[in-house]
Amino acid sequence: MRLEDRVAIVTGAAKGMGGTISAALAAEGAHLVLAAREPGPLAALADTLNAHRNPIEARSKGHRPEGSRRHLTVPTDVTDERAVAALARQAREQFGRIDILVNAAGVIGPIETPLHQIAPEEWDRVLDVNLKGVFLCCRAVVPTMIEQRDGKIINIAGTSGLRGYRNRAAYSSSKWAVRGLTRTLALEVGPHGVRVNAICPGVVEGGRMTTIINEKARVRGWTPAEVHDEYIREMALRRFTRDDDVAHAVVFLASDESRQITGHELIVDGGWDV
């Protein structure tokens, strides 16, 4: 178990990619601090993770029983400085350390909307969650990681932060900025043994992508299938990325296997950005 007894905070944990990432970290033995805005889905995720524990199977494979793995749920608005500080404080109080931070919270913002039609409040909302939220969470855990002289920060950016993304200016700008934050912070904390990397998922199947496809189709006067096929044709592997593809990348960056990697982006996009 590559992450046995390590403590991981995951933001945006309640749904979709964040939930899959949380499950993958737990499967590798990590204790989890699950953060998202809504307490109900967080509690449901914790129940699901607990239900998958199997002490008998663990012993048969030579591992310690997973029942000793613990999960803490902390409803958190990542744009609220006090809430984020409380998240980090509760993680330290419960577990004594913070080994991993995964910044997976994010919003998609305006879809198929030219820049001049984006309302300032919509722009602010995207940058608040996707960029300020990453900043605040990093800011809250970095002192602990520096004191430990060890830690892994993994920011979920995106291929929209690697190239222009027509009619998605707010979202694309936020992801470009996350890449810049990642590289800069890596330089600052590297001498203290802390690694900071980003993952750039491509087109990830699921509810959010369905929303984007349907809105693109509505604005263009296309069918959703036509929009879907347009995306597929742009990918070398001709298939959408899945949540578990991203989760596998997170586990790799959180583990000792990536100990000499920092300040970089791991692109998981099926060849969309080649």
C-alpha positions as CSV (number, residue, x, y, z in Angstrom):
1,M,0.0,0.0,0.0
2,R,1.9,3.0,-1.3
3,L,0.2,5.6,1.0
4,E,-0.2,3.7,4.2
5,D,-0.8,5.9,7.2
6,R,-0.3,9.1,5.2
7,V,-2.9,11.9,5.7
8,A,-4.5,13.4,2.6
9,I,-6.8,16.4,2.3
10,V,-9.0,16.3,-0.8
11,T,-11.1,19.3,-1.7
12,G,-14.1,18.9,-4.0
13,A,-14.3,15.4,-2.6
14,A,-18.1,14.9,-2.5
15,K,-18.8,14.2,-6.2
16,G,-17.3,13.0,-9.4
17,M,-13.6,13.2,-9.8
18,G,-13.0,14.2,-6.2
19,G,-14.8,11.2,-4.9
20,T,-12.9,8.8,-7.2
21,I,-9.6,10.4,-6.2
22,S,-10.5,10.0,-2.5
23,A,-11.4,6.3,-3.1
24,A,-8.0,5.7,-4.9
25,L,-6.0,7.3,-2.0
26,A,-8.0,5.3,0.6
27,A,-7.3,2.1,-1.4
28,E,-3.6,2.8,-1.0
29,G,-3.9,3.1,2.8
30,A,-4.3,6.9,3.3
31,H,-6.3,8.5,6.0
32,L,-8.6,11.1,4.4
33,V,-9.8,14.5,5.3
34,L,-12.7,15.0,2.9
35,A,-13.7,18.6,2.1
36,A,-16.6,20.0,0.0
37,R,-19.4,22.6,0.4
38,E,-22.3,20.2,1.0
39,P,-22.2,18.0,4.1
40,G,-24.7,15.4,2.9
41,P,-22.6,14.1,-0.1
42,L,-19.5,14.2,2.0
43,A,-21.1,11.9,4.6
44,A,-22.3,9.6,1.9
45,L,-18.8,9.4,0.4
46,A,-17.4,8.5,3.9
47,D,-20.0,5.8,4.3
48,T,-19.2,4.4,0.9
49,L,-15.5,4.3,1.7
50,N,-16.1,2.6,5.0
51,A,-18.4,0.1,3.4
52,H,-15.5,-1.0,1.2
53,R,-13.2,-2.0,4.1
54,N,-12.6,-5.7,4.3
55,P,-10.3,-6.6,7.2
56,I,-10.3,-10.3,6.4
57,E,-9.2,-9.8,2.8
58,A,-6.6,-7.3,4.0
59,R,-5.1,-9.8,6.4
60,S,-5.0,-12.5,3.8
61,K,-2.9,-10.2,1.6
62,G,-0.5,-9.4,4.4
63,H,-1.8,-5.9,5.0
64,R,-3.0,-4.5,8.3
65,P,-6.8,-4.3,8.5
66,E,-8.2,-1.3,6.7
67,G,-10.6,-0.7,9.6
68,S,-7.8,1.3,11.2
69,R,-7.9,3.8,8.3
70,R,-9.8,6.9,9.3
71,H,-11.9,9.5,7.4
72,L,-12.7,13.0,8.6
73,T,-15.4,15.0,6.8
74,V,-15.1,18.8,7.0
75,P,-17.7,20.8,5.0
76,T,-15.6,23.6,3.5
77,D,-16.0,26.5,1.1
78,V,-12.6,26.8,-0.4
79,T,-13.1,30.5,-1.2
80,D,-13.5,31.3,2.6
81,E,-10.1,31.9,4.3
82,R,-11.5,31.0,7.7
83,A,-13.1,27.8,6.6
84,V,-9.9,26.7,4.8
85,A,-7.8,27.5,7.9
86,A,-10.3,25.4,10.0
87,L,-9.9,22.5,7.5
88,A,-6.2,22.4,7.9
89,R,-6.4,22.9,11.7
90,Q,-8.9,20.0,12.1
91,A,-6.6,17.7,9.9
92,R,-3.7,18.5,12.2
93,E,-5.7,18.0,15.4
94,Q,-7.1,14.7,14.2
95,F,-4.0,13.1,12.6
96,G,-1.0,15.2,13.8
97,R,0.3,15.9,10.3
98,I,-0.7,16.6,6.6
99,D,1.1,14.7,4.0
100,I,-0.9,15.2,0.9
101,L,-3.2,18.0,-0.4
102,V,-5.3,17.4,-3.6
103,N,-7.0,20.6,-4.8
104,A,-9.9,19.1,-6.8
105,A,-12.6,21.7,-6.1
106,G,-13.6,23.6,-9.2
107,V,-16.5,25.1,-11.2
108,I,-16.9,25.1,-15.0
109,G,-18.2,28.6,-15.4
110,P,-19.8,30.1,-18.5
111,I,-20.0,27.6,-21.5
112,E,-19.8,28.6,-25.1
113,T,-19.8,32.2,-24.1
114,P,-17.5,34.8,-25.8
115,L,-15.4,36.9,-23.4
116,H,-17.4,40.1,-24.0
117,Q,-20.6,38.3,-22.9
118,I,-19.2,37.0,-19.6
119,A,-20.7,38.9,-16.6
120,P,-18.0,40.1,-14.2
121,E,-19.7,38.2,-11.4
122,E,-19.4,35.0,-13.4
123,W,-15.7,35.7,-14.0
124,D,-15.1,36.3,-10.3
125,R,-16.9,33.1,-9.3
126,V,-14.7,31.0,-11.5
127,L,-11.5,32.6,-10.4
128,D,-12.5,32.5,-6.8
129,V,-13.1,28.8,-6.7
130,N,-10.6,27.5,-9.3
131,L,-7.7,29.8,-8.4
132,K,-8.2,31.5,-5.0
133,G,-9.4,28.2,-3.6
134,V,-6.2,26.5,-4.6
135,F,-4.2,29.4,-3.2
136,L,-6.0,29.4,0.1
137,C,-5.7,25.6,0.6
138,C,-2.0,25.6,-0.3
139,R,-1.4,28.6,2.0
140,A,-3.1,26.7,4.9
141,V,-1.1,23.5,4.6
142,V,2.4,24.7,3.5
143,P,3.5,25.7,7.0
144,T,2.8,22.2,8.3
145,M,4.6,20.6,5.4
146,I,7.6,22.8,5.8
147,E,7.8,21.9,9.5
148,Q,7.6,18.2,8.5
149,R,10.1,18.8,5.7
150,D,7.9,16.6,3.6
151,G,4.6,16.9,1.7
152,K,2.9,16.5,-1.7
153,I,0.5,19.1,-3.2
154,I,-1.4,18.1,-6.3
155,N,-3.5,20.7,-8.1
156,I,-6.1,19.7,-10.7
157,A,-5.5,22.1,-13.6
158,G,-6.6,21.0,-17.1
159,T,-5.6,20.9,-20.7
160,S,-7.6,24.2,-21.1
161,G,-4.6,25.6,-19.2
162,L,-2.3,24.4,-21.9
163,R,-3.9,26.0,-24.9
164,G,-6.6,28.5,-25.8
165,Y,-10.1,27.4,-25.3
166,R,-12.6,29.3,-27.4
167,N,-15.6,30.7,-25.6
168,R,-14.4,29.5,-22.2
169,A,-12.2,32.4,-21.2
170,A,-12.9,32.4,-17.5
171,Y,-12.3,28.6,-17.0
172,S,-9.2,28.6,-19.3
173,S,-7.7,31.6,-17.5
174,S,-8.2,30.0,-14.1
175,K,-6.4,26.8,-15.2
176,W,-3.5,28.7,-16.8
177,A,-3.1,30.5,-13.5
178,V,-3.1,27.2,-11.5
179,R,-0.2,26.0,-13.6
180,G,1.7,29.2,-12.8
181,L,0.9,28.9,-9.1
182,T,2.1,25.3,-9.1
183,R,5.4,26.1,-10.6
184,T,6.1,29.1,-8.4
185,L,5.2,27.3,-5.2
186,A,7.3,24.3,-6.2
187,L,10.3,26.7,-6.3
188,E,9.5,28.2,-2.9
189,V,8.9,25.0,-0.9
190,G,11.2,22.6,-2.7
191,P,14.2,23.3,-0.4
192,H,11.9,22.1,2.5
193,G,11.2,18.7,0.8
194,V,7.7,19.6,-0.4
195,R,6.7,18.7,-3.9
196,V,4.1,20.6,-5.9
197,N,2.7,19.3,-9.2
198,A,-0.5,19.7,-11.3
199,I,-2.5,17.2,-13.3
200,C,-4.1,18.4,-16.5
201,P,-7.1,16.2,-17.3
202,G,-8.5,16.4,-20.8
203,V,-12.2,15.8,-21.6
204,V,-13.4,13.8,-18.7
205,E,-16.7,11.9,-19.1
206,G,-19.4,12.5,-16.5
207,G,-22.0,15.0,-15.4
208,R,-19.9,18.1,-15.9
209,M,-18.9,17.1,-19.4
210,T,-22.5,16.2,-20.3
211,T,-23.5,19.8,-19.2
212,I,-20.8,21.3,-21.4
213,I,-21.8,19.2,-24.4
214,N,-25.5,19.9,-24.1
215,E,-24.9,23.7,-23.8
216,K,-22.5,23.7,-26.8
217,A,-25.1,21.8,-28.8
218,R,-27.9,24.2,-27.8
219,V,-25.9,27.3,-28.7
220,R,-24.6,25.9,-32.0
221,G,-27.8,24.3,-33.0
222,W,-26.1,20.9,-33.1
223,T,-27.1,17.6,-31.5
224,P,-25.2,16.5,-28.4
225,A,-23.9,13.5,-30.4
226,E,-22.3,15.9,-32.9
227,V,-20.5,17.8,-30.2
228,H,-19.4,14.6,-28.5
229,D,-18.0,13.3,-31.8
230,E,-16.1,16.6,-32.4
231,Y,-14.3,16.1,-29.2
232,I,-13.5,12.4,-30.0
233,R,-12.0,13.3,-33.4
234,E,-9.5,15.6,-31.6
235,M,-8.1,12.9,-29.4
236,A,-5.3,10.5,-30.4
237,L,-6.9,7.6,-28.4
238,R,-10.4,8.5,-29.6
239,R,-11.9,8.2,-26.1
240,F,-12.8,10.4,-23.2
241,T,-10.7,10.4,-20.0
242,R,-12.3,8.8,-17.0
243,D,-12.2,9.9,-13.4
244,D,-10.1,6.8,-12.5
245,D,-7.5,7.8,-15.1
246,V,-7.0,11.0,-13.2
247,A,-7.1,9.2,-9.8
248,H,-4.3,6.9,-10.8
249,A,-2.2,9.9,-11.7
250,V,-2.9,11.5,-8.3
251,V,-1.8,8.3,-6.5
252,F,1.4,8.3,-8.5
253,L,2.2,12.0,-7.7
254,A,1.2,11.4,-4.0
255,S,3.5,8.4,-3.7
256,D,7.3,8.0,-3.2
257,E,7.5,6.9,-6.9
258,S,7.4,10.6,-7.9
259,R,9.9,11.9,-5.3
260,Q,12.0,13.6,-7.9
261,I,9.2,15.3,-9.7
262,T,8.1,18.8,-8.8
263,G,6.8,22.0,-10.5
264,H,5.4,20.1,-13.5
265,E,2.1,19.0,-15.1
266,L,1.1,15.4,-15.7
267,I,-1.2,15.5,-18.7
268,V,-4.0,12.9,-18.7
269,D,-6.0,13.6,-21.9
270,G,-5.9,10.7,-24.3
271,G,-3.8,12.8,-26.6
272,W,-6.1,15.8,-26.9
273,D,-3.4,18.4,-26.6
274,V,-0.7,16.8,-28.8
